[in-house]
Each structure stands twice: as structure tokens, then as C-alpha cells.
Amino acid sequence: MKLFCVVSLCSVALAPASWAASVTVSDTSTVLPGLARTTTAVLVDAGLVLHHTGSGKFVVQGKKIHCDQHSNEALDASFPKGGLPSAKCRFNAKNLKDTKTGQPFGDGRAMLDLLQKIQSSTASGGTQFTDCASGGYCGTYAKSIACTVNTTIADYNNGGRWECSYTDGQ
């Protein structure tokens, strides 16, 4: 009986890690056209390196991507940033509000737009990247985004050259 209780407690403690959802999107997707190509560009533009994996394939991966969004709607109208939403994202970051861990990158708004497109699409696979709270704050977290470029495919338009896998951290 003691062994059963210990095993049950361990399985409950480890269960949240298996709750993460993942979805893979190719540039051949009719639901999310161009998303894999744009995501690959955002990751490369952020300074992440494409690694050759063989057979004409390269992979770029961003891990622990955390973004903070503030609506700034509650600010006084005389404040010039009042009503302008802010967005800041970081790689290798803890999933904490206004975290300073990890490395910041400049194209946070583009990353947020991409993750929100996935989450709100019919192809989301159950992924949940964004959680909003009262006061105009939303936190977005992706455990991993890995994009593959298949250079053996010469068609840049809907040919299957780009494919990305997105894993949430919920």
C-alpha cells in the first residue's frame, strides 16, 4: 500500500510535464499559410543560429520564450504611451511576469502575433501560449519553437521548405 501511494504521488508530481501541447505547422498549411516561414525568419533575425542536421536540412530553435504584454489602457490620456500596448520578449527566460531572466530580443511583437495566430486557429492542437489577467497584463510562454529548413526543396512558395514545431509551457 505504501508503495502504491508513493508511485501515485510521483505520477501526480510528474504529470504537469506531460500536459504541454505541441503543434507542427508547415508552409504547405492552408490554415496558417506562411507562418512557418515567418517564424523561421523571426528566430534567425533574433540571432539564433541555423544548425546543419544533414541531408540539406537546417534547424533553428528558440527555447523558453517568455513575452510580457501590457495594454496601457489604464494610463492617463495625457501620457503619450497611454493606449499603446507594450510587448517585450526574451529567450531562455523564466515564465514569470516582467522577468529579467534570459536574453531580450527586439521583434517581440512579431513573435506574439505568430503565437496568437496559432493559438486562435483550428490547427492549434490544443496549444495555449497566452494567459491574460486583470489590469491589462498578458503573459505568453512557449517552451520551445523549432523550425526546420529543407534546402533540397527549391520552391519558396508552399513547397514544404519550412516547418516549425511549437510547444507551449502550460
Residue pairs with C-beta under 8 A, 6 or more apart in sequence:
19 170
20 143
20 167
20 168
20 169
20 170
21 124
21 125
21 126
21 127
21 128
21 167
21 168
21 170
22 125
22 127
22 165
22 166
22 167
22 168
23 118
23 123
23 124
23 125
23 126
23 127
23 165
23 166
24 163
24 164
24 165
24 166
25 32
25 35
25 36
25 39
25 118
25 123
25 163
25 164
25 166
26 36
26 160
26 162
26 163
27 33
27 34
27 35
27 36
27 37
27 158
27 159
27 160
27 161
27 162
27 163
28 158
28 159
28 160
29 35
29 36
29 123
31 121
31 122
31 123
32 117
32 118
32 121
32 123
33 158
35 114
35 117
35 118
35 164
36 147
36 162
36 163
36 164
37 156
37 161
37 162
38 110
38 114
39 114
39 145
39 147
39 162
39 164
39 166
40 60
40 147
40 149
40 162
40 164
42 107
42 110
42 111
42 114
43 60
43 61
43 62
43 145
43 147
44 50
44 60
45 107
46 62
46 91
46 105
46 106
46 107
47 105
48 60
48 61
48 62
48 91
49 60
50 58
50 59
50 60
50 149
51 58
51 59
51 60
52 58
53 59
53 148
55 152
56 150
56 151
56 152
57 148
57 149
57 150
57 151
57 152
58 148
58 149
58 151
59 146
59 147
59 148
59 149
60 146
60 147
60 149
61 144
61 145
61 146
61 147
62 91
62 142
62 144
62 145
62 146
63 91
63 92
63 143
63 144
64 91
64 92
64 93
64 94
64 95
64 102
64 141
64 142
64 143
64 144
64 169
65 89
65 90
65 91
65 93
65 111
65 140
65 141
65 142
65 145
66 89
66 90
66 93
66 94
66 95
66 96
66 99
66 102
66 139
66 140
66 141
67 87
67 88
67 89
67 90
67 108
67 111
67 112
67 115
67 139
67 140
67 141
68 86
68 87
68 88
68 89
68 97
68 98
68 99
68 137
68 138
68 139
69 85
69 86
69 87
69 112
69 137
69 138
69 139
69 140
70 85
70 86
70 136
70 137
71 85
71 136
71 137
71 138
72 81
72 82
72 83
72 84
72 85
72 86
72 136
73 82
73 83
73 136
74 135
74 136
75 81
75 82
75 83
76 82
77 83
87 108
87 109
87 112
88 104
88 108
89 104
89 105
89 107
89 108
89 111
89 112
89 140
90 99
90 101
90 102
90 103
90 104
90 105
91 102
91 103
91 105
92 101
92 102
92 103
93 99
93 101
93 102
93 103
94 101
94 102
95 139
95 141
95 169
97 137
97 139
105 111
112 130
112 140
115 129
115 130
115 140
115 142
115 166
116 129
116 130
116 140
118 124
118 127
118 129
118 166
119 127
119 128
119 129
119 130
127 166
127 167
127 168
128 168
128 170
129 140
129 141
129 142
129 166
129 168
129 169
129 170
130 138
130 139
130 140
131 138
131 139
131 140
131 170
132 138
132 139
133 139
141 168
141 169
141 170
142 166
142 167
142 168
142 169
143 167
143 168
143 169
144 165
144 166
144 167
145 164
145 165
145 166
145 167
146 164
146 165
147 162
147 163
147 164
147 165
148 162
148 163
148 164
149 161
149 162
150 160
150 161
150 162
150 163
151 161
153 159
153 160
153 161
154 161
155 161
